[in-house]
Amino acid sequence: MKKTKLLLLATCAGITMMAGCAKLDENVLDESSVTGLTDKQIAEGAIAPVYARLPDIWLHTNYFALQEISTDEAILPYRGGTDWGDNGIYLQLHKHENVSSDVNVRNTWNNITQAQSRAVSAIEVLATNKDASAALFLAEARGMKAYYSMLTLDLFGVVFKKEDPKVTSTVLRGNDAVEYIKSELLAIEPVLDNTTGPGRITKAAVWGLLARLHLNAAVYRDRYAATFDFKKEDMDKVVEYCDKIIATPQFVLSPSYFALFDDANHTNKELIFAVDQRADLNGHNRMAYFSLSGDQFPIPAYTGANGTDGPGITSDFYRSWVNAYTPIDPAAADPRFYKQNLGIYTNPGDSCVDAAAFNINRGILRGQQYGLIRKNGVFLKCTSGKMLVGKLFYDTRSKPTKPVEFTEQCDFTVAGSDYNTGFRVSKYEFSKTSVSGRNFGEHDIVILRLADIYLMRAEAKLRRGDAAATALTDVNTVRASRTASTPAPALTSITLDLLFRERGFEFYWESQRRTDMVRFGKYEGTWTEKTSTDKQKRIFPIPLTAIDAASNLPGYLVQNPGY
C-alpha cells in the first residue's frame, strides 16, 4: 500500500507545504502501520487528527484571549507586578497594539493552520477508502476544513484554499473567501445527519456555521468599511438556516443556564457544536481556572487545584449589567449573571460543608470570596469532619492578611493591577473528576448552541427590516427559557444596541465578543485602558513566522495593513 502521512505544518504560511517550512510528520498511516488494518480502522485513523487540534485552538491563551481580552469584556493586567506580564502581550492585546511577533497570535495561527493541514490530508485518504463510514468522515473532514477557514477569515482576513496536499494553497480574501467557505459547507450538508454531535460536525452544525457566515459576510467582504452593508439576501439565509435548527426537535434551550457549562454538558440538548473534552478524550483546557484567585480551591480532593488570578471583566462590561437592571442587583435580576452554591454568602453560619457537596459559586464573582482554607498544604476541617469554609486571604501570595476581595476596578495602574482587582468569571465548572481540575477541564467548550441560533435570527430580522416584534420574540424566548431559577424579565422593546447588550449577557466568556463588537460597529470604541480607533485592528497580524516562511514565494502571503 502506498505510504501516506498527515503532514502538519508548525510554522508554514497557511497550509502551503512548500520547501523551507518546518514540518511535523505524524505517521498516522504508513506502509507498516496499516498492515492488517481494515478500511474502517484506516478511516477512523484519518478523521481523528482532524478534530485533535480543537482543544489547543480553544486554549485559554489562544483563541479565547484573542476574542475576549481584545474587547470591552475582559482585561488582564500585570498582576502585582509579578504575574501575567508576559512581555506586555496582554496589555497590547487589550489596547489594540498587537505586533506580528505576538506569541498568542502565532500559536493561534499555527494551531488553526495545522488543523487545516490535517483536514486536507484526511480528505485525500478518505476519498479512496472503501469502508461505509468513509463518506461521512470525508464530509466531516471537509466541514472542519471550512470551520477552520472561518476562523482564519475572522481573525486574520485570509483563507487558504487547498485541495491537493502537494500543491501550494491559494490565498483568498473578501468575497472570494466567503463564497469558498459557503460552497464547502453546502457541499457536505446533504451527507451529514444530526446523530453524531455535539463533538463532531453535523448537519445542524453546518446550518449554524452557514448562518454565522452569512451574518458576518458584510464584515468579511469589506473589512475596513465605515459602515457594513448587510445584504437582505444574506439576512434571509441567516433566518432560513436558523429556522431549520429551531425546527429540529432534538435541540432544546437549557432550563439551567450554568448547566450549559458543567462537567457533564456533553449531553445538554442546547449544544449544537462543541469541542469534545470528556475525560476519556484527555481534554485539556483551563477555562475554569483562568480567572479565579490563586487562593480559591474549587475541589476538596486536590490542594494544588486553584486559580491563577488571570483576567477579570472590565468595569465597562459590569456597568452594562448594572445599567440594564438598576435599581435591582443583576445577580437578583438575571440568572445568567450569578449562581450561588455556597450558603455562607447569605448565611454566615453555614461554614461546614460535606466535601461531596462543595461547589464554588458560578458566574460573575464580586466582593469578598469564601471557600476552602488551605494551611500548610492541607484544607482545614470542622470538628464534624466536614470541610471548613471561610473568608479567603492571599496566603498563596504570602499576604495572609490581604482578603480575596474582588473589586470593580481593574486596569493597568498599580492600584488596578493588584491580585484582587476585577470581578472574576466562573462560568465553566471546575472539573471534579479529572486528575487535578486545573489543567484538564472536562466540560465541552461551546462553539454553537441554540440560544445563539435564536439571537442570530433576531439580529437578521432587525437588519433586514422586519417588524421589531418578531426579533423581540426570539430574544425573550431565550430569556424565558432559564426556568431552573427565576428567568430574566422579558424585554419590552429591541434594537440593535439592545441586542448587542443581550448577546453580551448571554455569551460572555464564550469567545464571541470580538466578532460581535466588529459586526455591531463597537470595536473602535473606548473602554478601560483602550482608546485606539484604528479600523485596521479589526483583524490580527499574520504572524511574522508565517510571512518569513512564505518569503520564497514573493507576494504570496501579504501582511495585513497596519502591521
C-alpha positions as CSV (number, residue, x, y, z in Angstrom):
1,M,0.0,0.0,0.0
2,K,1.2,3.5,-0.8
3,K,2.7,5.3,2.1
4,T,0.6,8.2,3.3
5,K,1.4,10.7,6.0
6,L,-0.5,13.5,7.7
7,L,1.8,16.5,7.2
8,L,1.4,19.0,9.9
9,L,2.8,22.5,9.5
10,A,4.3,24.1,12.5
11,T,5.4,27.4,11.1
12,C,4.4,27.4,7.4
13,A,2.4,30.2,5.9
14,G,-1.1,28.6,6.0
15,I,-1.0,25.1,4.6
16,T,1.3,25.6,1.7
17,M,3.5,22.6,2.2
18,M,6.3,24.4,0.4
19,A,10.1,23.9,0.6
20,G,11.7,25.5,3.7
21,C,8.7,25.2,6.0
22,A,9.2,23.3,9.3
23,K,7.0,20.2,9.2
24,L,5.8,18.0,11.9
25,D,5.3,14.5,10.4
26,E,2.7,12.4,12.2
27,N,2.8,8.8,10.9
28,V,-0.8,8.1,11.3
29,L,-1.0,5.9,8.3
30,D,2.0,4.4,6.6
31,E,3.0,1.2,4.9
32,S,3.9,-0.6,8.1
33,S,1.2,0.8,10.4
34,V,-1.7,-0.1,8.0
35,T,-0.6,-3.7,7.6
36,G,-3.6,-5.8,8.7
37,L,-5.8,-2.8,9.4
38,T,-9.3,-2.7,7.9
39,D,-10.6,0.1,5.8
40,K,-12.8,1.2,8.8
41,Q,-9.7,1.4,11.1
42,I,-7.9,3.4,8.4
43,A,-10.8,5.8,8.1
44,E,-11.1,6.3,11.8
45,G,-7.3,6.9,12.0
46,A,-7.6,9.6,9.3
47,I,-10.5,11.6,10.8
48,A,-9.4,11.6,14.5
49,P,-6.5,14.1,13.9
50,V,-8.8,16.5,12.2
51,Y,-10.5,17.2,15.5
52,A,-7.5,16.8,17.7
53,R,-6.3,20.4,17.4
54,L,-9.5,21.9,18.6
55,P,-8.6,21.9,22.3
56,D,-5.3,23.7,21.5
57,I,-7.1,26.3,19.4
58,W,-9.5,26.9,22.3
59,L,-6.8,27.0,25.0
60,H,-7.4,30.0,27.3
61,T,-4.3,31.9,26.0
62,N,-5.1,31.3,22.3
63,Y,-8.4,31.8,20.6
64,F,-10.1,32.8,23.9
65,A,-7.5,35.5,24.6
66,L,-7.8,37.0,21.1
67,Q,-11.6,37.0,21.2
68,E,-12.1,38.3,24.7
69,I,-9.1,40.2,26.1
70,S,-9.1,42.4,23.0
71,T,-12.6,43.6,23.9
72,D,-14.5,45.6,26.4
73,E,-15.4,42.4,28.2
74,A,-12.1,41.1,29.6
75,I,-8.9,42.6,30.8
76,L,-5.6,41.0,32.1
77,P,-3.3,43.4,33.9
78,Y,0.2,42.8,35.1
79,R,-0.9,41.3,38.4
80,G,1.1,42.7,41.3
81,G,4.0,43.5,39.0
82,T,4.9,39.8,39.0
83,D,2.2,37.7,37.2
84,W,0.9,37.8,33.7
85,G,3.5,40.3,32.5
86,D,4.5,38.1,29.5
87,N,6.4,40.9,27.8
88,G,3.2,43.0,27.7
89,I,1.3,40.8,25.2
90,Y,-2.0,41.0,27.2
91,L,-1.7,44.8,27.6
92,Q,-1.0,45.2,23.9
93,L,-3.9,42.8,23.0
94,H,-6.4,44.8,25.1
95,K,-5.2,48.2,23.8
96,H,-5.1,47.0,20.2
97,E,-1.4,47.4,19.9
98,N,-0.6,43.9,18.7
99,V,2.6,43.1,16.8
100,S,3.3,40.3,14.3
101,S,5.6,38.6,16.8
102,D,2.9,38.2,19.4
103,V,3.2,34.6,20.8
104,N,-0.6,34.2,21.4
105,V,-1.4,35.3,17.8
106,R,1.3,33.0,16.5
107,N,0.1,30.0,18.5
108,T,-3.5,30.5,17.5
109,W,-2.4,30.8,13.8
110,N,-0.2,27.7,14.0
111,N,-2.9,25.5,15.7
112,I,-5.6,26.5,13.2
113,T,-3.4,26.0,10.1
114,Q,-2.1,22.7,11.4
115,A,-5.7,21.6,11.9
116,Q,-6.4,22.6,8.3
117,S,-3.4,20.6,7.1
118,R,-4.7,17.5,8.9
119,A,-8.1,18.0,7.2
120,V,-6.6,18.2,3.8
121,S,-4.6,15.0,4.4
122,A,-7.6,13.2,5.8
123,I,-9.6,14.1,2.7
124,E,-7.0,12.6,0.5
125,V,-7.0,9.3,2.5
126,L,-10.8,9.1,2.8
127,A,-11.5,9.9,-0.8
128,T,-10.4,6.3,-1.8
129,N,-11.4,4.5,1.3
130,K,-14.0,1.7,0.7
131,D,-15.5,1.5,4.2
132,A,-19.1,2.5,4.7
133,S,-18.0,5.2,7.2
134,A,-15.6,6.9,4.8
135,A,-18.2,9.1,3.1
136,L,-19.4,10.6,6.4
137,F,-15.8,11.0,7.6
138,L,-14.9,12.7,4.4
139,A,-17.8,15.1,4.7
140,E,-16.7,15.9,8.3
141,A,-13.1,16.5,7.3
142,R,-14.3,18.9,4.6
143,G,-16.6,20.6,7.0
144,M,-13.9,21.0,9.6
145,K,-11.6,22.5,7.0
146,A,-14.4,25.0,6.3
147,Y,-14.7,25.7,10.0
148,Y,-11.0,26.3,10.4
149,S,-11.2,28.6,7.3
150,M,-13.9,30.6,9.1
151,L,-11.5,31.1,12.0
152,T,-8.7,32.3,9.8
153,L,-11.0,34.6,7.9
154,D,-12.5,36.1,11.0
155,L,-9.2,36.5,12.9
156,F,-6.7,37.2,10.1
157,G,-8.7,38.1,7.0
158,V,-7.4,35.2,4.9
159,V,-8.5,31.7,3.8
160,F,-6.3,29.0,2.3
161,K,-8.0,27.1,-0.5
162,K,-6.3,23.7,-0.8
163,E,-7.5,20.5,-2.4
164,D,-4.2,18.7,-3.0
165,P,-1.6,18.3,-0.3
166,K,1.2,18.5,-2.9
167,V,0.1,21.9,-4.3
168,T,0.5,25.3,-2.7
169,S,-2.6,26.8,-1.3
170,T,-4.4,29.7,-2.9
171,V,-4.9,32.6,-0.6
172,L,-8.4,34.1,-0.6
173,R,-9.7,37.3,0.9
174,G,-13.0,39.1,1.0
175,N,-15.9,37.8,-1.0
176,D,-13.9,35.1,-2.6
177,A,-13.2,33.7,0.8
178,V,-16.8,33.9,1.9
179,E,-18.0,32.1,-1.3
180,Y,-15.4,29.4,-0.9
181,I,-16.4,28.6,2.7
182,K,-20.1,28.7,1.7
183,S,-19.6,26.2,-1.1
184,E,-17.7,23.8,1.1
185,L,-20.4,23.7,3.7
186,L,-23.2,23.4,1.2
187,A,-21.4,20.5,-0.5
188,I,-21.3,18.4,2.7
189,E,-24.7,19.3,4.2
190,P,-26.6,16.5,2.4
191,V,-24.2,13.9,3.6
192,L,-24.3,14.7,7.3
193,D,-27.0,13.9,9.9
194,N,-27.7,15.0,13.4
195,T,-26.7,11.9,15.3
196,T,-23.0,12.4,16.0
197,G,-22.8,15.8,17.8
198,P,-22.0,17.9,19.5
199,G,-18.4,16.9,19.5
200,R,-18.4,16.2,15.7
201,I,-19.7,18.4,12.9
202,T,-23.3,17.6,12.0
203,K,-26.0,18.9,9.6
204,A,-27.2,21.3,12.3
205,A,-23.6,22.5,12.9
206,V,-23.3,23.2,9.2
207,W,-26.6,25.2,9.3
208,G,-25.3,27.1,12.3
209,L,-22.0,27.9,10.7
210,L,-23.7,29.0,7.5
211,A,-25.9,31.3,9.5
212,R,-22.9,32.7,11.2
213,L,-21.0,33.1,7.9
214,H,-23.9,35.0,6.3
215,L,-24.4,37.2,9.4
216,N,-20.8,38.3,9.2
217,A,-20.4,38.3,5.5
218,A,-20.7,42.1,5.2
219,V,-17.7,42.4,7.6
220,Y,-15.7,39.8,5.7
221,R,-16.3,41.3,2.3
222,D,-15.3,44.8,3.3
223,R,-13.2,44.6,6.4
224,Y,-12.4,48.3,6.9
225,A,-15.7,49.8,5.8
226,A,-17.1,52.8,7.7
227,T,-20.4,51.0,7.8
228,F,-21.2,47.5,6.8
229,D,-23.6,46.6,4.0
230,F,-25.8,43.8,5.5
231,K,-27.4,42.5,2.3
232,K,-31.0,41.3,2.6
233,E,-30.1,38.0,0.8
234,D,-27.6,37.3,3.5
235,M,-30.1,38.0,6.3
236,D,-32.6,35.8,4.5
237,K,-30.2,33.0,4.6
238,V,-29.4,33.5,8.3
239,V,-33.2,33.2,9.0
240,E,-33.5,30.2,6.8
241,Y,-30.7,28.2,8.5
242,C,-31.8,29.3,12.0
243,D,-35.3,28.2,11.2
244,K,-34.0,24.7,10.2
245,I,-32.2,24.3,13.6
246,I,-35.1,25.7,15.7
247,A,-37.4,23.2,13.9
248,T,-35.2,20.3,14.8
249,P,-36.8,18.9,18.0
250,Q,-33.6,17.4,19.4
251,F,-32.3,20.8,20.3
252,V,-33.8,22.5,23.3
253,L,-32.9,25.6,25.3
254,S,-31.4,24.6,28.7
255,P,-33.6,25.4,31.7
256,S,-30.4,25.9,33.7
257,Y,-28.0,28.5,32.2
258,F,-24.9,27.2,34.1
259,A,-25.7,23.6,33.2
260,L,-24.5,24.5,29.7
261,F,-21.0,24.8,31.2
262,D,-21.0,21.9,33.7
263,D,-18.6,19.0,33.5
264,A,-21.4,16.8,32.2
265,N,-22.6,19.3,29.5
266,H,-21.9,16.9,26.6
267,T,-25.5,15.7,26.7
268,N,-27.1,19.1,27.1
269,K,-29.7,19.4,24.4
270,E,-28.8,23.1,23.8
271,L,-25.3,22.3,22.5
272,I,-25.1,22.0,18.7
273,F,-21.3,22.0,18.1
274,A,-18.6,21.9,20.7
275,V,-15.0,20.9,21.5
276,D,-15.4,17.4,23.0
277,Q,-13.5,17.5,26.3
278,R,-14.8,14.4,28.0
279,A,-12.4,12.6,30.3
280,D,-11.7,9.6,28.0
281,L,-10.6,12.0,25.3
282,N,-7.9,13.6,27.6
283,G,-9.4,17.1,27.2
284,H,-7.0,19.9,28.1
285,N,-8.3,23.4,28.8
286,R,-8.1,25.8,31.7
287,M,-11.2,27.8,31.1
288,A,-12.4,27.1,34.7
289,Y,-9.3,28.2,36.5
290,F,-8.1,31.1,34.3
291,S,-10.0,33.9,36.1
292,L,-10.1,32.6,39.7
293,S,-7.9,33.7,42.5
294,G,-4.8,31.7,43.5
295,D,-6.5,31.2,46.9
296,Q,-9.7,29.8,45.5
297,F,-9.6,26.0,45.7
298,P,-12.8,24.6,44.0
299,I,-12.3,20.9,44.7
300,P,-11.6,19.3,48.1
301,A,-9.7,16.4,46.6
302,Y,-6.8,18.5,45.3
303,T,-4.9,21.0,47.4
304,G,-3.0,22.1,44.3
305,A,-6.0,22.9,42.2
306,N,-6.6,26.6,42.4
307,G,-7.0,29.7,40.2
308,T,-4.4,31.8,38.6
309,D,-5.6,35.4,39.2
310,G,-5.9,35.9,35.4
311,P,-8.4,38.1,33.6
312,G,-11.3,40.0,35.2
313,I,-14.2,41.7,33.5
314,T,-13.9,45.4,32.8
315,S,-15.9,47.9,34.7
316,D,-17.5,48.9,31.4
317,F,-18.9,45.4,30.9
318,Y,-20.0,45.1,34.5
319,R,-21.8,48.5,34.3
320,S,-23.8,47.3,31.2
321,W,-25.4,44.8,33.6
322,V,-26.0,47.3,36.3
323,N,-27.4,49.9,34.0
324,A,-29.8,47.3,32.5
325,Y,-31.3,46.3,35.8
326,T,-30.9,49.2,38.2
327,P,-32.1,49.5,40.9
328,I,-32.1,45.7,41.1
329,D,-28.8,44.0,41.5
330,P,-28.1,42.0,38.4
331,A,-27.4,38.9,40.5
332,A,-31.1,39.0,41.5
333,A,-32.4,40.1,38.2
334,D,-30.8,37.7,35.7
335,P,-29.9,34.0,36.3
336,R,-27.0,34.3,33.8
337,F,-25.1,36.7,35.9
338,Y,-24.6,34.6,39.1
339,K,-25.4,31.4,40.8
340,Q,-24.8,31.0,44.5
341,N,-23.7,27.5,45.5
342,L,-22.1,28.2,48.9
343,G,-24.6,29.1,51.7
344,I,-22.1,31.1,53.7
345,Y,-22.6,34.1,51.3
346,T,-26.1,34.6,52.7
347,N,-25.9,32.6,55.9
348,P,-22.6,33.3,57.8
349,G,-23.1,30.3,60.0
350,D,-23.1,27.9,57.0
351,S,-19.3,27.2,57.4
352,C,-19.1,23.4,57.4
353,V,-19.8,21.6,54.1
354,D,-19.6,18.0,53.0
355,A,-16.7,17.5,50.6
356,A,-19.0,15.8,48.1
357,A,-21.4,18.8,48.2
358,F,-18.8,21.5,47.9
359,N,-19.2,23.8,44.9
360,I,-17.9,27.3,44.3
361,N,-20.3,29.9,43.1
362,R,-20.7,30.4,39.3
363,G,-21.0,33.4,37.0
364,I,-19.5,36.8,37.8
365,L,-17.9,36.8,41.2
366,R,-17.8,40.1,43.2
367,G,-16.5,41.2,46.6
368,Q,-15.2,39.1,49.4
369,Q,-14.7,35.4,48.4
370,Y,-15.3,32.4,50.7
371,G,-14.1,28.9,50.2
372,L,-11.8,26.1,51.4
373,I,-9.0,27.3,53.6
374,R,-5.6,25.8,53.0
375,K,-2.9,25.9,55.7
376,N,0.4,24.2,55.5
377,G,-0.7,22.3,52.4
378,V,-3.9,20.8,53.8
379,F,-7.5,22.0,53.9
380,L,-8.9,22.8,57.3
381,K,-11.9,20.8,58.6
382,C,-14.6,21.3,61.1
383,T,-14.8,19.0,64.1
384,S,-17.6,17.1,62.3
385,G,-15.1,16.2,59.6
386,K,-16.8,18.4,57.1
387,M,-14.8,20.9,55.1
388,L,-14.3,24.3,56.8
389,V,-15.5,27.2,54.6
390,G,-14.5,30.7,55.5
391,K,-13.2,34.1,54.3
392,L,-10.3,33.7,51.9
393,F,-7.0,35.6,52.1
394,Y,-4.0,35.8,49.8
395,D,-2.0,33.1,51.6
396,T,-0.5,31.8,48.3
397,R,0.9,35.3,47.7
398,S,2.4,35.4,51.1
399,K,-0.1,38.1,52.1
400,P,-2.2,36.3,54.7
401,T,-3.9,39.5,55.9
402,K,-5.0,40.6,52.4
403,P,-8.5,39.4,51.7
404,V,-9.5,37.9,48.4
405,E,-12.0,40.6,47.8
406,F,-12.7,41.3,44.1
407,T,-13.2,44.9,43.2
408,E,-14.8,46.6,40.2
409,Q,-11.7,48.5,39.3
410,C,-9.3,46.6,37.0
411,D,-6.9,48.5,34.9
412,F,-3.2,48.9,34.2
413,T,-2.4,51.3,37.1
414,V,-0.6,49.9,40.1
415,A,-3.8,50.0,42.1
416,G,-5.9,48.5,39.4
417,S,-3.4,45.6,38.8
418,D,-3.4,44.1,42.2
419,Y,-4.2,40.4,42.6
420,N,-7.8,41.1,43.8
421,T,-8.8,43.7,41.2
422,G,-11.6,43.0,38.7
423,F,-14.7,40.9,39.2
424,R,-14.0,37.4,38.1
425,V,-15.8,34.8,35.9
426,S,-16.5,31.3,37.0
427,K,-18.6,30.2,34.1
428,Y,-17.3,26.7,33.2
429,E,-17.4,24.3,36.0
430,F,-14.1,23.4,37.7
431,S,-13.7,19.7,36.9
432,K,-14.3,17.3,39.8
433,T,-13.3,14.1,38.1
434,S,-10.1,14.9,36.2
435,V,-6.6,14.5,37.6
436,S,-6.4,18.0,39.0
437,G,-9.4,20.0,37.8
438,R,-6.8,22.8,37.0
439,N,-5.3,21.7,33.7
440,F,-7.9,19.2,32.4
441,G,-11.3,20.7,32.1
442,E,-13.9,18.1,31.1
443,H,-16.7,20.3,30.0
444,D,-17.3,20.5,26.3
445,I,-16.3,24.0,25.1
446,V,-19.3,25.6,23.3
447,I,-18.9,26.6,19.7
448,L,-22.6,26.7,18.7
449,R,-25.7,26.5,20.9
450,L,-29.3,27.0,20.4
451,A,-29.5,30.4,22.2
452,D,-27.1,31.7,19.6
453,I,-29.4,30.5,16.8
454,Y,-32.3,32.4,18.3
455,L,-30.3,35.6,18.7
456,M,-28.7,35.4,15.2
457,R,-32.2,35.0,13.8
458,A,-33.3,38.1,15.8
459,E,-30.4,40.1,14.5
460,A,-31.0,39.1,10.9
461,K,-34.7,40.1,11.2
462,L,-33.7,43.5,12.6
463,R,-31.1,44.1,9.9
464,R,-33.4,43.2,7.0
465,G,-36.1,45.5,8.4
466,D,-38.7,43.1,9.8
467,A,-41.1,44.3,12.5
468,A,-39.1,44.5,15.7
469,A,-41.7,42.4,17.5
470,T,-40.6,39.3,15.6
471,A,-37.0,39.8,16.8
472,L,-38.2,40.6,20.3
473,T,-40.0,37.3,20.5
474,D,-36.7,35.4,19.7
475,V,-34.8,37.3,22.4
476,N,-37.5,36.8,25.0
477,T,-37.8,33.1,24.2
478,V,-34.1,32.7,25.3
479,R,-34.6,34.9,28.4
480,A,-37.7,33.0,29.5
481,S,-36.1,29.6,29.0
482,R,-33.9,29.6,32.1
483,T,-36.6,28.2,34.3
484,A,-34.4,26.4,36.8
485,S,-34.4,29.8,38.6
486,T,-36.4,32.9,38.1
487,P,-35.9,33.9,34.5
488,A,-34.7,37.3,33.5
489,P,-37.7,39.6,32.9
490,A,-39.0,39.9,29.3
491,L,-37.7,42.9,27.3
492,T,-40.4,45.3,26.1
493,S,-38.5,46.5,23.0
494,I,-35.5,45.6,21.0
495,T,-33.0,47.5,18.9
496,L,-29.6,46.5,17.5
497,D,-27.9,48.2,20.5
498,L,-30.1,46.3,22.9
499,L,-29.4,43.1,21.0
500,F,-25.7,43.7,21.3
501,R,-26.1,44.1,25.0
502,E,-28.2,40.9,25.2
503,R,-25.5,39.0,23.3
504,G,-23.0,40.1,25.9
505,F,-25.2,38.9,28.7
506,E,-25.8,35.5,27.1
507,F,-22.4,34.7,25.6
508,Y,-19.9,36.4,27.9
509,W,-16.6,34.4,28.2
510,E,-17.6,32.3,25.2
511,S,-15.1,33.8,22.7
512,Q,-17.7,35.7,20.7
513,R,-17.2,39.2,21.9
514,R,-14.6,40.5,19.4
515,T,-16.6,39.2,16.4
516,D,-19.8,40.8,17.8
517,M,-18.1,44.1,18.5
518,V,-16.8,44.4,15.0
519,R,-20.1,43.5,13.4
520,F,-22.0,45.9,15.6
521,G,-19.5,48.7,14.9
522,K,-18.3,48.8,18.5
523,Y,-14.7,47.7,18.2
524,E,-13.3,51.2,17.6
525,G,-15.0,52.4,20.8
526,T,-13.3,53.5,24.0
527,W,-13.3,51.4,27.2
528,T,-11.0,50.7,30.2
529,E,-7.4,51.2,29.0
530,K,-8.3,51.2,25.3
531,T,-8.6,54.4,23.2
532,S,-7.5,53.2,19.8
533,T,-9.9,53.9,16.9
534,D,-7.8,52.1,14.3
535,K,-10.1,50.1,11.9
536,Q,-7.1,48.1,10.8
537,K,-7.0,46.4,14.2
538,R,-10.3,44.6,13.4
539,I,-8.1,41.7,12.4
540,F,-4.8,40.5,13.8
541,P,-1.4,40.5,12.1
542,I,-0.3,37.4,10.2
543,P,2.5,36.1,12.3
544,L,6.0,37.1,11.3
545,T,7.0,33.4,11.2
546,A,4.3,32.7,8.6
547,I,5.4,35.7,6.5
548,D,9.0,34.6,6.7
549,A,8.1,31.0,5.8
550,A,6.4,32.3,2.6
551,S,9.3,34.5,1.6
552,N,10.4,32.1,-1.2
553,L,7.1,32.9,-2.9
554,P,7.1,36.7,-3.4
555,G,3.7,38.3,-3.0
556,Y,2.1,35.0,-1.8
557,L,1.3,36.0,1.8
558,V,0.9,39.7,2.3
559,Q,0.8,41.2,5.8
560,N,-2.5,42.8,6.8
561,P,-2.5,46.7,6.7
562,G,-1.3,48.4,9.8
563,Y,1.2,45.8,10.9
